[in-house]
Amino acid sequence: MPPISQIGIFRYVQPPSKDGSSMFPSRKRGIPMNLFHSEEAVSQVMAVALMVAVTALLAGVVASFCLSATQPLPESYSVGATAERINGGIAVAYYGGQDAHKVHHLNWTINGVEQTDWLDAEVGANAQNTTPVPSTRCRVTVAATFTNGAGQVILDTTI
């Protein structure tokens, strides 16, 4: 059999031997032998198209997961309160803020114990604890509940 060389994806029959004989007398020199029967399983164009499709699919899955995982941020309100030690007790004062008109009621605690002296939701309201507090540092928190039912800690301090 005469040697066959490969140029690109086509195979060409080498020129006939010196004696003029050829294994493929019906084939002329330069005609591709495998024009319609490539030995490659998938063409390069199809491989690139498949890679692009898989990449786009993965990007879509990741994007949909990331976008669906985020929750809208809760509304933040601008109101505040202060706390200080007075005469062996702790007093808190509500000084309002931009969203003071949205406050429904206020609760306050000392070291996690809710206080019985209610802090009114009126700007400038004051309250003082009725139980003795230790002379060591105390954690004071004031939480506001708004007219829409949302809650927010407006003071969390240690005095």
C-alpha positions in Angstrom: 0.0 0.0 0.0 1.5 3.4 -0.9 2.1 5.9 2.0 -0.7 8.2 2.8 -0.1 11.7 4.2 -2.6 13.8 6.1 -3.1 17.5 5.3 -5.7 19.2 7.5 -8.5 16.8 7.9 -8.3 15.3 4.5 -6.1 12.4 3.4 -4.5 12.4 0.0 -3.0 9.5 -1.9 0.7 10.0 -2.5 1.7 10.0 -6.2 2.1 6.6 -7.8 5.3 4.8 -7.2 8.2 5.0 -9.8 7.0 2.0 -11.7 3.6 3.8 -12.3 1.5 1.4 -10.3 -0.9 2.5 -7.6 -3.1 0.7 -5.1 -6.0 3.1 -6.0 -6.0 3.4 -9.8 -9.5 4.9 -9.9 -8.5 7.8 -7.6 -6.7 10.8 -9.1 -3.9 12.6 -7.4 -5.1 15.4 -5.0 -8.7 14.2 -4.5 -9.6 13.9 -0.8 -10.2 10.3 0.4 -12.2 11.3 3.5 -14.2 14.3 2.4 -17.5 13.2 4.1 -16.2 10.7 6.7 -14.0 12.5 9.3 -12.4 10.4 11.9 -13.1 13.0 14.6 -16.1 12.3 16.8 -17.2 16.0 17.3 -16.1 18.9 15.1 -14.3 21.8 16.7 -17.2 24.1 16.0 -19.6 21.9 17.8 -17.2 21.5 20.8 -17.0 25.3 21.1 -20.8 25.7 20.8 -21.3 23.1 23.5 -18.8 24.7 25.8 -20.5 28.1 25.4 -24.0 26.6 26.0 -22.8 24.8 29.2 -21.1 28.0 30.5 -24.3 30.1 29.8 -26.4 27.4 31.6 -24.1 27.4 34.7 -24.0 31.2 34.8 -27.8 31.3 34.7 -28.1 28.7 37.5 -25.6 30.6 39.7 -27.3 34.0 39.0 -30.8 32.7 39.8 -29.5 31.2 43.0 -27.7 34.4 44.1 -30.6 36.7 43.2 -33.2 34.5 44.9 -31.1 34.1 48.1 -31.1 37.8 48.9 -34.0 39.2 51.0 -35.0 42.8 51.0 -33.5 44.8 53.8 -35.9 45.7 56.6 -36.8 49.4 56.9 -34.5 51.2 59.4 -36.0 53.9 61.6 -34.2 57.0 62.9 -35.2 57.5 66.6 -33.1 57.4 69.8 -32.9 57.3 73.5 -30.3 57.9 76.2 -29.6 56.3 79.6 -27.7 57.6 82.7 -27.2 56.8 86.3 -29.2 59.1 88.7 -29.4 58.8 92.5 -28.4 55.1 92.5 -30.8 54.2 89.8 -30.9 54.3 86.0 -33.0 56.8 84.0 -33.8 56.7 80.3 -35.0 59.5 78.1 -36.6 59.2 74.7 -35.6 62.0 72.5 -37.4 61.0 69.3 -36.0 61.5 65.9 -37.0 61.7 62.2 -39.4 58.8 62.6 -40.7 59.6 66.1 -44.3 59.9 64.7 -44.1 56.2 63.7 -43.3 54.9 67.2 -46.2 52.9 68.8 -44.6 52.0 72.1 -41.2 51.6 73.9 -39.8 48.9 76.2 -36.6 49.1 78.2 -34.5 46.6 80.1 -31.7 46.7 82.6 -29.4 43.6 82.4 -32.2 41.8 80.5 -35.0 42.5 83.1 -37.9 44.5 81.7 -38.7 47.6 83.7 -42.1 48.3 85.1 -41.9 52.1 84.7 -43.1 52.5 81.2 -41.4 54.8 78.8 -44.0 56.7 76.9 -43.6 57.1 73.1 -43.8 60.9 73.5 -40.7 62.9 72.5 -39.0 64.0 75.7 -40.5 61.2 77.9 -38.4 59.9 80.9 -38.5 56.8 83.0 -36.5 55.6 86.0 -36.2 52.1 87.3 -38.1 51.2 90.5 -35.8 48.3 91.5 -32.3 48.7 93.0 -29.5 48.2 90.5 -26.0 47.0 91.2 -23.3 49.6 91.4 -21.3 47.7 88.8 -21.8 48.2 85.1 -25.4 47.5 83.8 -26.5 46.9 80.2 -29.5 49.1 79.3 -31.5 48.5 76.1 -34.5 50.4 74.7 -36.6 48.8 72.0 -39.2 50.6 69.9 -42.2 49.0 68.3 -43.5 50.9 65.3 -47.1 51.3 64.0 -46.5 48.8 61.2 -45.5 46.1 63.8 -41.7 46.3 63.1 -39.3 46.4 66.0 -35.9 48.0 66.4 -33.4 48.4 69.3 -32.8 52.1 69.6 -30.4 52.0 72.5 -28.0 49.3 73.7 -25.4 50.6 76.1 -23.5 49.7 79.2 -23.4 52.3 82.0 
